[in-house]
Amino acid sequence: MNRSPRGLLVFCVIIVLVSAIGVVYSRFASRKLFVELQKLRSEREAVDVQWGRLQLEQGALATNVRIEKIARAKLDMHIPAPRDVRVVSR
């Protein structure tokens, strides 16, 4: 194993170049993943805002007064008179 100093130098240069390319690729991949992370975070925030709006809308649409109003208007429903109510027990 008699290596010349020139061969060792060439080997070291190759190793340094491969290492440099690895570092550049690693930084590129890291930046790409960071951009993707930021995009997903902003999408999550938008979905959270939309979810909050939908919950508010559901709360407004599900009020007892509104349901009773729709039942009277569209379904012609009414509260039964006490004489029409039957209590069933075992």
N, CA and C atoms as a LAMMPS dump frame, in Angstrom:
ITEM: TIMESTEP
0
ITEM: NUMBER OF ATOMS
270
ITEM: BOX BOUNDS ff ff ff
-5.0000000000000000e+02 5.0000000000000000e+02
-5.0000000000000000e+02 5.0000000000000000e+02
-5.0000000000000000e+02 5.0000000000000000e+02
ITEM: ATOMS id mol type element x y z
1 1 1 N 0.827 -1.181 0
2 1 2 C 0 0 0
3 1 3 C 0.867 1.239 0
4 2 1 N 1.57 1.386 -1.036
5 2 2 C 2.423 2.542 -1.201
6 2 3 C 1.681 3.567 -2.051
7 3 1 N 1.095 4.553 -1.41
8 3 2 C 0.361 5.567 -2.163
9 3 3 C 1.226 6.799 -2.301
10 4 1 N 1.1 7.386 -3.463
11 4 2 C 1.866 8.609 -3.674
12 4 3 C 1.086 9.785 -3.087
13 5 1 N 1.783 10.836 -2.724
14 5 2 C 1.099 12.01 -2.169
15 5 3 C 0.1 12.594 -3.173
16 6 1 N 0.388 12.449 -4.452
17 6 2 C -0.502 12.973 -5.479
18 6 3 C -1.822 12.175 -5.495
19 7 1 N -1.738 10.884 -5.387
20 7 2 C -2.939 10.041 -5.349
21 7 3 C -3.776 10.329 -4.114
22 8 1 N -3.117 10.552 -2.984
23 8 2 C -3.82 10.88 -1.753
24 8 3 C -4.526 12.239 -1.887
25 9 1 N -3.867 13.184 -2.54
26 9 2 C -4.448 14.505 -2.761
27 9 3 C -5.702 14.405 -3.642
28 10 1 N -5.601 13.616 -4.707
29 10 2 C -6.747 13.436 -5.603
30 10 3 C -7.904 12.787 -4.825
31 11 1 N -7.592 11.8 -4.024
32 11 2 C -8.616 11.128 -3.215
33 11 3 C -9.29 12.118 -2.256
34 12 1 N -8.496 12.946 -1.599
35 12 2 C -9.044 13.944 -0.666
36 12 3 C -9.914 14.972 -1.392
37 13 1 N -9.475 15.391 -2.57
38 13 2 C -10.266 16.359 -3.345
39 13 3 C -11.607 15.743 -3.735
40 14 1 N -11.601 14.491 -4.149
41 14 2 C -12.839 13.809 -4.525
42 14 3 C -13.768 13.708 -3.317
43 15 1 N -13.221 13.336 -2.178
44 15 2 C -14.015 13.223 -0.96
45 15 3 C -14.606 14.577 -0.576
46 16 1 N -13.811 15.634 -0.665
47 16 2 C -14.296 16.976 -0.322
48 16 3 C -15.411 17.393 -1.289
49 17 1 N -15.244 17.116 -2.586
50 17 2 C -16.276 17.465 -3.566
51 17 3 C -17.571 16.688 -3.319
52 18 1 N -17.458 15.411 -3.036
53 18 2 C -18.649 14.604 -2.743
54 18 3 C -19.334 15.129 -1.487
55 19 1 N -18.558 15.469 -0.488
56 19 2 C -19.11 16.018 0.744
57 19 3 C -19.811 17.356 0.484
58 20 1 N -19.202 18.2 -0.323
59 20 2 C -19.788 19.501 -0.651
60 20 3 C -21.103 19.327 -1.397
61 21 1 N -21.122 18.404 -2.347
62 21 2 C -22.361 18.145 -3.083
63 21 3 C -23.436 17.625 -2.127
64 22 1 N -23.046 16.777 -1.193
65 22 2 C -23.99 16.274 -0.194
66 22 3 C -24.569 17.388 0.67
67 23 1 N -23.726 18.327 1.065
68 23 2 C -24.183 19.454 1.881
69 23 3 C -25.153 20.323 1.082
70 24 1 N -24.807 20.605 -0.172
71 24 2 C -25.68 21.436 -1.011
72 24 3 C -27.03 20.754 -1.202
73 25 1 N -27.005 19.457 -1.49
74 25 2 C -28.262 18.727 -1.668
75 25 3 C -29.083 18.716 -0.386
76 26 1 N -28.413 18.524 0.742
77 26 2 C -29.099 18.504 2.031
78 26 3 C -29.766 19.849 2.321
79 27 1 N -29.085 20.931 2.055
80 27 2 C -29.652 22.277 2.264
81 27 3 C -30.828 22.516 1.333
82 28 1 N -30.706 22.079 0.088
83 28 2 C -31.795 22.228 -0.884
84 28 3 C -33.027 21.466 -0.421
85 29 1 N -32.828 20.224 0.006
86 29 2 C -33.949 19.404 0.471
87 29 3 C -34.578 20.018 1.721
88 30 1 N -33.744 20.536 2.599
89 30 2 C -34.244 21.165 3.815
90 30 3 C -35.104 22.381 3.489
91 31 1 N -34.664 23.22 2.586
92 31 2 C -35.439 24.402 2.181
93 31 3 C -36.75 23.995 1.519
94 32 1 N -36.673 22.983 0.675
95 32 2 C -37.874 22.51 -0.005
96 32 3 C -38.904 21.997 1.011
97 33 1 N -38.456 21.231 1.986
98 33 2 C -39.357 20.727 3.025
99 33 3 C -39.894 21.847 3.901
100 34 1 N -39.072 22.866 4.172
101 34 2 C -39.524 23.997 4.978
102 34 3 C -40.62 24.768 4.254
103 35 1 N -40.456 24.968 2.949
104 35 2 C -41.49 25.65 2.16
105 35 3 C -42.782 24.844 2.189
106 36 1 N -42.672 23.54 2.06
107 36 2 C -43.853 22.666 2.117
108 36 3 C -44.517 22.761 3.491
109 37 1 N -43.717 22.798 4.542
110 37 2 C -44.246 22.929 5.897
111 37 3 C -45.011 24.239 6.059
112 38 1 N -44.452 25.328 5.583
113 38 2 C -45.119 26.622 5.674
114 38 3 C -46.443 26.61 4.904
115 39 1 N -46.444 25.985 3.748
116 39 2 C -47.659 25.896 2.939
117 39 3 C -48.733 25.105 3.686
118 40 1 N -48.344 23.981 4.286
119 40 2 C -49.295 23.164 5.029
120 40 3 C -49.807 23.885 6.268
121 41 1 N -48.96 24.651 6.917
122 41 2 C -49.411 25.424 8.082
123 41 3 C -50.44 26.47 7.683
124 42 1 N -50.202 27.156 6.569
125 42 2 C -51.173 28.163 6.135
126 42 3 C -52.48 27.506 5.715
127 43 1 N -52.408 26.331 5.084
128 43 2 C -53.634 25.605 4.739
129 43 3 C -54.384 25.195 6.002
130 44 1 N -53.654 24.746 7.008
131 44 2 C -54.28 24.355 8.271
132 44 3 C -54.987 25.544 8.921
133 45 1 N -54.341 26.707 8.898
134 45 2 C -54.963 27.899 9.467
135 45 3 C -56.236 28.253 8.713
136 46 1 N -56.21 28.143 7.384
137 46 2 C -57.405 28.439 6.591
138 46 3 C -58.523 27.457 6.912
139 47 1 N -58.177 26.19 7.075
140 47 2 C -59.184 25.189 7.409
141 47 3 C -59.735 25.444 8.812
142 48 1 N -58.882 25.842 9.747
143 48 2 C -59.351 26.157 11.102
144 48 3 C -60.327 27.324 11.091
145 49 1 N -60.034 28.343 10.297
146 49 2 C -60.936 29.499 10.185
147 49 3 C -62.269 29.059 9.585
148 50 1 N -62.21 28.266 8.536
149 50 2 C -63.434 27.777 7.909
150 50 3 C -64.234 26.913 8.889
151 51 1 N -63.56 26.075 9.665
152 51 2 C -64.232 25.232 10.646
153 51 3 C -64.953 26.091 11.687
154 52 1 N -64.305 27.146 12.134
155 52 2 C -64.936 28.055 13.092
156 52 3 C -66.184 28.708 12.514
157 53 1 N -66.086 29.129 11.267
158 53 2 C -67.256 29.73 10.606
159 53 3 C -68.393 28.721 10.482
160 54 1 N -68.056 27.491 10.117
161 54 2 C -69.092 26.469 9.98
162 54 3 C -69.744 26.151 11.323
163 55 1 N -68.959 26.147 12.386
164 55 2 C -69.536 25.905 13.707
165 55 3 C -70.493 27.028 14.101
166 56 1 N -70.109 28.278 13.799
167 56 2 C -71.001 29.402 14.089
168 56 3 C -72.281 29.305 13.268
169 57 1 N -72.121 28.963 12.005
170 57 2 C -73.286 28.831 11.132
171 57 3 C -74.202 27.709 11.621
172 58 1 N -73.629 26.602 12.016
173 58 2 C -74.422 25.489 12.525
174 58 3 C -75.164 25.9 13.794
175 59 1 N -74.493 26.627 14.647
176 59 2 C -75.149 27.097 15.867
177 59 3 C -76.311 28.021 15.567
178 60 1 N -76.138 28.88 14.559
179 60 2 C -77.214 29.796 14.188
180 60 3 C -78.373 29.054 13.528
181 61 1 N -78.069 28.052 12.741
182 61 2 C -79.122 27.328 12.023
183 61 3 C -79.863 26.33 12.907
184 62 1 N -79.265 25.942 14.003
185 62 2 C -79.859 24.905 14.839
186 62 3 C -80.58 25.461 16.066
187 63 1 N -80.877 26.742 16.094
188 63 2 C -81.584 27.286 17.253
189 63 3 C -83.017 26.774 17.266
190 64 1 N -83.56 26.621 18.46
191 64 2 C -84.915 26.098 18.602
192 64 3 C -85.954 27.003 17.934
193 65 1 N -85.747 28.307 18.04
194 65 2 C -86.701 29.243 17.44
195 65 3 C -86.73 29.069 15.931
196 66 1 N -85.585 28.951 15.329
197 66 2 C -85.528 28.8 13.868
198 66 3 C -86.15 27.472 13.43
199 67 1 N -85.845 26.405 14.142
200 67 2 C -86.394 25.093 13.789
201 67 3 C -87.916 25.104 13.926
202 68 1 N -88.408 25.723 14.996
203 68 2 C -89.859 25.8 15.173
204 68 3 C -90.509 26.634 14.065
205 69 1 N -89.881 27.714 13.691
206 69 2 C -90.415 28.577 12.624
207 69 3 C -90.497 27.811 11.301
208 70 1 N -89.455 27.057 10.967
209 70 2 C -89.448 26.269 9.723
210 70 3 C -90.496 25.161 9.801
211 71 1 N -90.615 24.534 10.971
212 71 2 C -91.604 23.466 11.128
213 71 3 C -93.019 24.001 10.922
214 72 1 N -93.287 25.193 11.419
215 72 2 C -94.619 25.785 11.239
216 72 3 C -94.85 26.206 9.788
217 73 1 N -93.857 26.843 9.179
218 73 2 C -94.043 27.41 7.838
219 73 3 C -94.024 26.346 6.745
220 74 1 N -93.029 25.503 6.742
221 74 2 C -92.857 24.566 5.629
222 74 3 C -93.571 23.234 5.842
223 75 1 N -93.652 22.779 7.079
224 75 2 C -94.221 21.462 7.347
225 75 3 C -95.617 21.533 7.959
226 76 1 N -96.097 22.744 8.18
227 76 2 C -97.43 22.965 8.751
228 76 3 C -97.588 22.209 10.072
229 77 1 N -96.554 22.242 10.893
230 77 2 C -96.596 21.578 12.191
231 77 3 C -97.022 22.58 13.259
232 78 1 N -97.549 22.091 14.343
233 78 2 C -97.966 22.95 15.444
234 78 3 C -97.83 22.18 16.753
235 79 1 N -97.845 22.931 17.844
236 79 2 C -97.778 22.309 19.16
237 79 3 C -99.169 21.757 19.461
238 80 1 N -99.283 20.501 19.855
239 80 2 C -100.608 19.919 20.111
240 80 3 C -101.27 20.536 21.342
241 81 1 N -102.569 20.558 21.298
242 81 2 C -103.334 21.046 22.458
243 81 3 C -103.191 20.018 23.576
244 82 1 N -103.305 20.462 24.822
245 82 2 C -103.15 19.515 25.946
246 82 3 C -104.108 18.329 25.859
247 83 1 N -105.306 18.525 25.303
248 83 2 C -106.26 17.43 25.195
249 83 3 C -105.813 16.386 24.193
250 84 1 N -104.902 16.743 23.264
251 84 2 C -104.41 15.814 22.244
252 84 3 C -103.162 15.044 22.683
253 85 1 N -102.658 15.373 23.83
254 85 2 C -101.426 14.742 24.319
255 85 3 C -101.786 13.503 25.128
256 86 1 N -101.15 12.408 24.844
257 86 2 C -101.359 11.16 25.575
258 86 3 C -100.027 10.756 26.22
259 87 1 N -100.048 10.425 27.472
260 87 2 C -98.849 9.988 28.178
261 87 3 C -98.92 8.477 28.28
262 88 1 N -97.925 7.824 27.799
263 88 2 C -97.873 6.363 27.821
264 88 3 C -96.842 5.944 28.857
265 89 1 N -97.247 5.088 29.764
266 89 2 C -96.303 4.599 30.769
267 89 3 C -96.438 3.094 30.872
268 90 1 N -95.5 2.46 31.424
269 90 2 C -95.518 0.993 31.541
270 90 3 C -96.277 0.544 32.732
